[in-house]
Amino acid sequence: MKKVLLSSLLAAGACAMFNACSDDPSSLLTPSAATSSSSVVWEEQSSSSVGLNSSSSNLALSSADGPLSSATSSSNVGDQPASSSANSSSSSVDNPVSSAAESSSSKEPELDASGFPTLESYGAPPAEYTKDISATAKRGWNTRYWDACKPHCSWLKESSNDKTRADTSSNEAYLADYATARNCNIHDVEVPTFTLGNVTKSWFGYEGTRSACGDEKEKGVFTCTDMAPIAVNDTLAYAYVAGTGDSKCGKCYHLQYDGHFKDEFENNPPKATHKALKGKHLVVMASNIGHDVAGGNANLPAGQFDLMVPGGGVGAFDALSTQVNKGSDFNWGAGFGGFLTECQKNTNCGTEGSLECYQTCIKDMCDAAFADAGLPNLLRGCHWFADWYMAADNPTYYIEEVECPQYLIDHYMTRYNTSLENNYKKVTDWSTFKEGDVLDTLHCWKAGEAPPENGWQNPSAGCDVK
């Protein structure tokens, strides 16, 4: 299934690079028709963008070389651990790449509300996801969070020094790294991860859609809620994580929980929650990094993964309370630790509470936060933490790298930015974008590539007025 999807993505990339698959010239960032100089609009260059100066002719910006990205972290908010999600409402995408799982039969897979195949459509998971790896694998541990920010992996690579995000040396390399991670607007509708920037006479480039964790708030973009954890069965689940600052976006790992937790010692043994989680398997995909996510140590050499789970804590940046506006006095639990940390207070279950007490307390908080939010994946993922994950606090596991499940790939990969070039017009307020809306586009050109008029070619970059 993975090979089928990647083949279709590579074909889409080839279409974008060579104009061999479309009769619509408006889908390309190349000269297509003569325009008068009066039809060019010039805009001020955004300070948050990275582009191509007309004097830098040796930095040709092509789909073969990859664009110079303007993706910056949202007030260094794009680089913080961001959350993942579970079942976005966006099924309508402009020039989408289909992520539908293909089966050997001619029967089309059943689609969920997001336009993705249902979990069952992906078939039985590989045996490697539930094999015993305790004898050979390193150990690590989980923390948890859900800040709802645009994921780190939703930004384009910023420079050659950035080893975390997708390779932008070619469309093939970009797609082989699963492109950029999807992001959604405040209504959980998928939107592009990057668009045209503010093209000026001397600058042409792309700009990442801005995170709701920055100044944009409700106008910005969030984690798509279908990146919330989901149970495959009683002993296997899928989820997304934030790794350390040098983690590679799009890598997947098999975690086998061992019944222990990070800070245990003789007088602080594993709780009933850790024991209940023992033997379960979680396959995770890295969609984020966190500069506060720790590397390994002598006891836990594999280091830390910050598990993306609704109710896990809004962290340092918090777009969740913007997306789910419950008022300034709503109790979101501890910023780092979320609902479980709140339930561990002596006024609730205390630190030595029963499994049932933690589960009930957490699900009550889940219901208060998400039952009426119109974002069912948040409620499902929050309940998953109590019911499948057994409300375990910082549990430890054995870990090995594995091939990614198609389910995680499909819910990770952008369905808009399947090429390193696009002609999507920059949008500063994504909150009004609805499912089924068509993106506005511009015909723009790099310096020296303007459509000729009366034998003269404008040497500057620019765009047609639309």
N, C-alpha and C positions, 0 to 999 in steps of 0.2 A: 504494500500500500504506500509506503514511504517513497519508493522509487517512482511509482505512478505520479504522485503529487509533485515530486521534484522535477520530473520530466515535463510536466505541464507548466511549471513555474519557469523552467529554463526556456521553454518555447516562448512564453510570454515575454521573458527578458530579451530574447532574440528579436521579437517583434518590435520592442521599444528601441532596440539598438539600430536596427537596419531598416525599419519601415517596410518590412516584407510581408506583414500579416494584417495590414489595415489600409483601407482606402481613405481614412479620415486624416487629413494633414494636420488638423487641429490637435491631434494627440501627440505631436512631435515638437521638440524645441529646436526646429531647424527652419530656415527660410522656406516659405511655401508660396507666397504671393507678393506682388509689388504693392507697397503701401507708401503713401505720401508722408513726408516728414512731419506734416501737421497732425498725423494720426498717432504720433508717439507720445507717450506720457512718461514723464520723469518724476521719480519719487526720491525722497531722502533715504539714504542708506541707514538701515537699522544697525545700531551699535552691537546688537547681539548676534549679528550674522557674519558668516565667513564667506567670502566670494572671490571673484576673479577680477583683478584690476586690468584695465586694457593694456597697461604696459607690460603685464606678465604673460607675454605670448608663449613663453616656454612652459606654462602651466595649463596646457590645453585641457579644458573641462569637457570631457566626453564620457559617454557611457562605457567606453573601454577603460578609461583611467579612473572613473568614479568622480563624483562631484566633490568640491570642497564644501564640507558640511558646516552649517551654522549651528548644529546641535550643541547647545550649551546647557549645563545643568541649571535647573530652575532655581536661580539664586543659590546655586549649587544645590538646587532642589531636584534636578534631574538625576543626580548621582547618588541621592540617598536611597536607602532601601525603599522600594516602592512596592505597592501591593499587586497581587494578581487577582484574577476573578473567575466567575463561573456562569456563563450563559448570557452574553450580551444580546440586546434586542436588535442588533443590526444584522439584517439579512440582505439588505439592498445595498450594493456597492457599485460605484462607477467603474466599469471595466474590471470586474473582480476576477480573481483566479479561483476557480472552484476548489473547495477543500473537501468535497464529498468523497467519502471513502468508496472505492470501487470494489465490487465483489466479482467473483468469477461468473456469477449468474447475471442475467440481464435485468434483474430487479433493481430498481433504484432504492438506495437506502432511505429510511425514514429520517426526516429532518426535524430538529427541535426548533424552538421559537427563535433561535439565533441564526437559523439557516445552516447549522452544522448537523452532520449525522448524529443520531442519538448514540449514547455510549454503547448500547448493545450492537449497533451497526458495525462497530469496529472489530467485532469478533472476540474470540478468547485471547487473553493476554499471553505472551510468550512465557514459557516455564522459567526462564532466567529471572523473571521479576519476583518469583517466590521461592527460589532455591535457597538453601542454607549457605550463607557466606561467612559464618562466624569463625571458622577455622583459619581463614586466610585474609580477611579484610581488616582494614584499619577501623578505628572507632572515632566517632564524632558526636556532636550534640545539636539539638534544635532549640532555638528560641522562637518567637512568633511576633507577627505584626500585621497590620492592615492599615496603611496610611492613605490608600486610594490615589496616590500620586502617579503621574506618568512614569512608567517604569524606565529605569536606566537604559535598558536594552531597546527602548522605543526611539532613542536618539541615534542618529548616524554617527559613525566613527568621527572623532574630532581631528585626529592627526595620526601620523604613522606611529606615534608613541602609544596610542590607545590600542591595547591588546585585548580589551574586553568585548568590544562590539563587533558587528559583522564586518568582514573584509570588503572594502569598497574598491579593490583594484580592478574588478570587472563585474558585470552583471552575474556571470556564472558563479564567481566567488561569493558575491553578496547573497545569492539565493542558496548556495551550498551551506552558508552559515545561518540559514533560516531568516534572512533579511532583518527587518526590525520588528520588535514586539508590538502587537496591536495596542492601540489606545482608544478610548471612548470619550464621548462628551458627558455632561452631567446627567443626561437621560439614558446613558448606557448604550448609545448608538455609536458604532465604530466610525472613526474619522481618520484621515491620513495622519501618518506619523511625521511627515515633512511635506512642505509645499514650496513653491517659488518664494524667494525672499523679496525684499524691496529693491527691484532692479533699478539701477541708475545708469547714467551715461558711461560710467567707468566700472560698474560692478554687476555681475550676474552670478546667482547662486541660489542655494536652497536654505530654508529655515525650518527647524523643528517646530511642530505645533506645541504651544506653550503649556507647561504643567499647571494644573489647578493649585499646586502647592506654592506657586509663585504669586505675583500680584494679580494674575488673571482671575483667580478664584473660580466662580461659576462659569466664566467665559472660557476657561482653559480645558485641558483634557485630563482624564483620570485613568486609573486601571480599569480595564473591562471586567465586569463582575463575573464573567464566565471563567475567570482564572482562579476562582475559589476552589478549594479542594473538593474532590468528588470520589465517593467510594465505588470501586469496581465490584467488590464483594466484601464479605466480612473480614477478610485478612489482607486485602490489597486495595490501595487507593492511589490516586494521582494528585499532584499538587505542583505549585511553583514556589521558588525560594529566591532569596537574596543571598549571594555569597560574599566572599571577601573582596577587597578592592581590586584584586587582580583576577577575579573569576571570569570565565569565558561565557558570554551569553549563548544560550541555546544548547548547552551541555546537559545531559541527563544522568541521573544517579539512582541506584537502587539502595534504599535504606532498610535495614532489618533491625527492628527494635529489640533491645536486649534486657529490658526490665529494670534498668538502672537510670540514674540521672546525673547531671553534671556535678553538682555540689554535694554529693552524698559522702558521708563518712560514718564511722562506727556508731556515733550517737545520733546520726541523721540518716537512717536507712531509707531505701526506696519505699514509696507510698503505694497504696492500693492502686492508684492510677497508673503508675509505672508498671506494676506487675500485670495489670489488665491489658496493657499495650504490648507486652512482651510477645515476640513471635510474629507480629504483624509486619507487613511490608509496604513501603511507600516509595513510589517512583516519582522523582521530582525533576523539574527543568528549571535552569537558572534564567530568570528574566530580569534580575536586578542585582545590584551590588550594594553593599553597605560599608562605609569606611569605619564603622564601629563594629563590624562583624569580625570576630577574632579568628586568627589562624590556629594551627594545632599546638599542642603541648605534649609533654612526655606521656601523660595518661590518655589523652584524646588527640592523637596525631592528625586526624583528618580535619580537625577544626570545627567551625560552627556554620550552620545554615540557619537563616532567619526565615521561618516558614510563613508563607502568606496565607493568613486565615482571618476572615472577618471576625471582629471582636478581639483580635490578638493584641491590640494596642495601636493607637494612632501615631505613635512615634514623635519625632522632633518637628515634623512639617505639617501633617494633618490636613488632608483634603477631604477626609471622610465626613467630618462634621459640616462641610460645605455641601457635599453631595446628598447627605441624609441630614437635613436641617431639623434637628429636634429642639433647638433653642439653646441658649448659652448655659443654662443650668442642668442640661442633660448629663447623666453619668455614663461616660464612655469607658469607665474603668481606668486603671493606671495607664499613663501614656506608653510605658514600656511594660507590657504584661497583660494589659487589657482586662477583660471580664474575669479571667481566672484569678488574677492578682486581687481583684476586688472581692471575689468570693472567698479568698484565703484570709480575709480580715476576720478578727474574732467576732465581729457583729454578724457575720455570715457563717461560714463553715469552719473558720480557723485554719491553721496550717496543718492540722492533723485530722481533717475532716474525712468523712467517708466518700467513696467513689460516687454514691448516689446523691449525696449532698452537693458535691461539686457539679455533677451533671445537671441537677435540677436548677441550681443557682445560675449556672451559665446559660442554660436554655431560657430561663426567665428573662435574663438580660438580653439575649438574642431577640426574643419576641418583642421586648420593649423597644429595641433599636430598629428592627428590620421588618416586623410583621406587617406594618402599614406603609413601608417605604416604596413599594412598587418595584423593588429590585430583589426578586425572589432568590437569586443566586447567593446574595449576601446572607439571607436567612438560612438557606440550605447549608452553606459553608460554615456558618457559625454553629449550627446544630451538629454538623459533622465533627467539629472539635470536641464536643461533649460526648457524642454517641459512638463514633468510630475511633477517634484518637484518645478516648477515655480521659479527657481533661488532664493529660499528663504534662507536668511542668518541667521544661528543659530536659526531655528524655535523651538518653544516649542510644547509639545505633552502630551497627557495622555498615560500611559503605563501599560500593564499587560503581564505577562508571558503566553505563549501559547505553544501548541504542534507544533513542527516544520513541515512546509510543506515538502513534499517529494522532491520537486524541490530543496529546500535549502539543505536538507540532501545529496542528490545525488551529488550536485556540491561542497559540503564540504568534504565528506569522501574520503580519499585516496583509489584508486583502486589497489594499489600495496601492501601497508603495512596493510593487513587485518589480520595479526597475529603478536604477539610480537616477533616472531623469523623469520629470513629470512636468505638466503645465498647469497644475492646480494653482489657482489664485490664492494668495495669502488671505487667511481669515483671522480676524482678531477676536471674534466672539463666536465660539462654537456652540453656544447654548441653544441657539435657535435651529440648528441642523437636525432634521427629522429623518426617520427611516424612509427611504424612497427618494429623498432629495438628490438632485444631480449637482455635482460640484461645479462651481464657476471655474472657467479656464481662461488663460491668456496665451496669445502667440507672442513669444519673446525670443530674443536672439542674443548671442554673445557678441562682444566687440568684434567688429569686422565681418559679421555675418548677417547684417541687416538686409532685407529684401532690396534689390537695386531699383532705382527710380530714374528714368530718363538717362541711363548710362552712368549714374552716380550712385555710389554705395556709401551710406552713412557709416563712418568708422566706429561709432559708439554702440554700446549695448542698449537695449530698449525693449519696449512692449507695445503692441497695438492697443489703442484705447478701446475698452469694452465696458 
